[in-house]
Amino acid sequence: MALNFHQLHIFYTVAERGSFSGAAQALHMTQPAVTMQVQSLEDYFGTKLLQRSTKRIELTEAGRALLPYAQRSMELIRETDAAMSAFTSKLKGRLQLGASLTIGEYILPRLLGPFGREYPDVSISMKVMNTAQIMDDISNHQLNFGLIEAPVNHPDMQMDKVMSDELVLIVAPDHPLAKMDHVTLADAVKHRFVVREQGSGTRLVMEEQLKSKQIDPSSIDIVMELGSTGAVKSAVEAGIGISIVSASSVKHEVALGLIRVVSLADTRFKRHFYSIYLKSALLPISAVTFLAFLRERDLQQWL
């Protein structure tokens, strides 16, 4: 019998989940099948890897020694997929992902077209929802992976930077700030704001940057909190307040003269977008290829 990656993957998932039943659910296998594969791996090495006498599976000394090698083997497979995806001209399958609101509404629609033209045999299914919903769907195996606007901490999730974004200050064309070429952040926050709801990636980046400039976010005159960037833009256009949003989300309105971007003289709202997926999952080649596309291409030509 030869050592195979499939068994290492199963062993790693059992160790990570702490139970055969949890690993079976994560791997879409039956529990007896998971148990059999781990036993085969133990037979191969001639030693016990897992201690099954307690309610929660625990690693033996041999299991603890094997675990980092199993993890490295998974990382190597992912790296191999990523490297070889550049040579895959006949990629087929389904690309299924979740995207948080700004990414799904304004960023990805401009990128999925070029990706689809390069890989016409890949069908694309995207859900636009908040980060918590994306994480729930990934955990429940409804999605392979997601793209989110702010980093999160989850013991079962792998998170990687995939692309960058910048937020800008937007005002109505007849707003007093619209006549200025640039303003300081301290001057901007003297005006009324329309903002995204608490918990949104855009709101989080804005508040962190304010704190870095010794400005208390709670001191801002927020006249309206809204659940989408589209609603925020409409409120700014109507003169209700000013806001800070992704530059990619206002290109259309700026071109039409409905909204004006005012440069901030003393700060830039830079952020990263992240991919997120289960550590125990092996992403399909369509997902690996798409994430490599986001990381390696000059996306500004489409954005």
N, C-alpha and C positions, 0 to 999 in steps of 0.2 A: 504494500500500500504506500502511495506517495502522499506527501504533505500537499494539501491544496488550499487555495485562498478562501474558498467557500466556507470551509470549516473554521478557519481563523476568523472570518467575518462573523460567523454565528457565535463563536466563543466570545469575541469582543462584545457583541450585542448583549449576550447573557450577563457578562460581567458588568456592563454599563447599566443595564436595566435592573439587575439584582434578582432576576427570576427567569425561569424558563418560559412562563406564561407571557411575561412582558416582552421577552425577546421574540416569541412566536408571533405575537401581535404586530410587533415592529417589522418583522421580516415576512409577514404574510405566509407563515408556515404553521403546521400543526405542532402542538407541544411535543408529542412523541417524536416527530421528525427532528426537532431541535435537540431533544435529549439524545437521540441516536447519533447525530453528527458530533455532538460534544464527546460522547462515549468513544466514537471512532477516533477522535483526536487524542483522547487519553490513551487509547490502545496503541496509537502510533508512537507516542512518547513514552509509554510504559509507566505512567504515573498519573495520579489524580490531580486535576486542575481546579476542581470546584468542590467545596464542602457543602453537602446537601442536608446536613443534619439539623440545621436551623431554619427558621421561617424564611429568612433572607439568604440567598446564595452568597457564600463567601469564597474568596480565592484562597487556594492553598499556597504554600511557598512557591511551588512550581508554577501555579497559575499567575502569581504576581510577577514572576520572572518572564512569563510568556506575554503578558498583557502589552507592554510597550512595543514588542515586536509585531504583535497583531495590529496595533494602532498604526505603526509605521507602514505595515503592508497595505493598509487601507489608504493611507495618505499617498503611497507610491502609485497605487492604482488610479487614484484621482488625478495625480500629476501626469501619469501616462495618458489617461483619457484627454486631459487638457492639451498635452503636447501633440497628440495625434489628431485632435479635432481640426487642426489647421490644414490637414491633408485630406479631410473628408469632404469630397465634392458631391457625393451622392447620399448625403444625410437624409434619412427618412424617420418618420415617427411623429410623436405628438409632444409639443412643448407646452407644459401645463404649469402655470405659475400664478402667484398672487403678488399684487403691487399696492403699496400704500398710495394715498390719494394723489398727491402731487406727481409722483412717479407715473402712476397709472393713467392719469388724465392728460398730462402735458409732456412727459419725457418719452415714455415707451412708444406711444403711437407713432412718433417720428422715427423711431429706431427699428420697430418691427417690420416696417416696409422694406428698408434696405436688407435686413436680415432675411426676410421672406423671399426677396428677389435672388439672394445668393443661395438660399436653400429652399427651393420651391416645393419640395416634397415633404416639408415639415408643416404640420397643422398646428396652429397656435391657439391656446385657450388661456385667457387672462381674467382673473378676478380682481376688481379694484375694491379694497376695503382697508380698515385700519390695521395697525401692526398686531394688536391682540388677536384679531380674527385670523390674520395670516398665520400666526404662531399656533393657534388652535387647529387650523386646517392642516398644517404641516404635521403636528403631533398626531392627528387622527388619520394621516395618510390620504387626505383629500387633495393635497398639493405636494409636488416634489420639492419646491423651494419658493422663496419669496424675495422681493426687493423692498427694503424699508429705508426710511429717511433718517433714523437716529439709532445709535447702538443700544442693544438690550442685553441683559444678562439672563441666560437660561442654561441650566446644567446639561441639557440634552441637545442644545443647538450649536451649530458651527456658524460663525459670522465672519464675512470677509468684505473688505472694501472693493467696490467694483467701479465706481465713477464719482466725480465730484460735481458740485453745484454751487451756485452763489445766489444769495438773497439780495434783493434791492429794495430801496425805499420808493414807494409809488404814491402819487398824489393826483387829485383831479386837475385838469388843465387850468381851472380858474382859482386854484388854491394859492395862497400867498407864497408858498414854497416853490411853486411851479415857475416863478420868475427868476429863481436863483440857479446858478450853475452848479453849486454844491453847498452843502450845509454840514455843520457838525452834528454828531449824534445828540449832544446835549441840547442843541437848538431844536432838533427834530422832535424830541420827546416832550417838548412844551406844547405840542399840538395833540388833538384828539386822535385816538387810534381805533381802527377796526382790526381785529385779530382772529386767528384761528382758535379753535377750542383748546382747553387745557389737555395736554397729552399728545397733541399733534407734533410731528417732527419739526415743522416750521416754527411753531410756537416755542419749542424747546431750544432751538438754535438761537432764536431772537433773544430769549430771556438769558441764556448763558452769555451771549455777547454783551448784553446790557450790564450784567454783573461784572464782566471783565473790565468794563469802563466805570465801575463804581456807581452804577445807576440801578436803583432798586426797581425791579419789574413791577412791584405792587404800587409804585408811585406814578406809573403811567396812567393817563386819563383814557381808559378803555370804555368807549361808548357802545361797543357791540362785539360780541363773540359769535363767530359763525362756523358752521361745520364743514365748509368746503372752500377751496381757493376761489372757485367761480363766484360764490356768494360774496367773498371778501372783495374781489375786483369790482363787482357791481356796486357794492356799498361805497367804495372809494370813488368810482366814476360818478356816483350820485352826490358826492361831496359830504358824505357822512363823517368821514375821517380819513386819515392816511394809514398806510400799512407797510409791512415788510414781507415780501413773498419771493418765490423763486423767479429769477430772471426769465427762465424758459416759459413760465406761465403767462407772461404779459406781452409777448412779442406782437401778437395780433392787435391787442388794444393800443399799444404804443404806435404801431404802424398806422393805425387809423386815427390817431390823435385823441383817443378817448381817455387815455391815462398818460401821465408823464413820469419817467424815472428821474429822480434827483440823486445825484452822486453824493455820497457821504465822504467828507474830507478826511475824517480821522479813523475810519474803521471799515473793514470788509467782512461781510457775513458769509464766510466760506464753510462748506460742510461736505461730508461724504455720504454717498448712498451705499447700502450694504446688501449683500446676498445673505440669506439665512436658510439653513436646512438642517435636518437631523444629523448628528455626528455619526450615528450608526447606519445612515443611508448611503447607498452608492447611487449617485445621480445618473439618470439616463444620459446617453451621449448627446442628445439634443440639448439638454440643460447645460452640460459641460461646455458644449460648443457655443451656446448663447452667452454664457458668462465670460468665456474667453473673448468673444466678440465685443462685449462691453468694456473689458479691461484693456484690450490691445488696439482697438481702432480709434481713429480720430473722430470722436462723436460729434464735434462741433460743426462738421460739414453738414450734418443733418439737423442739428438743434438750432 
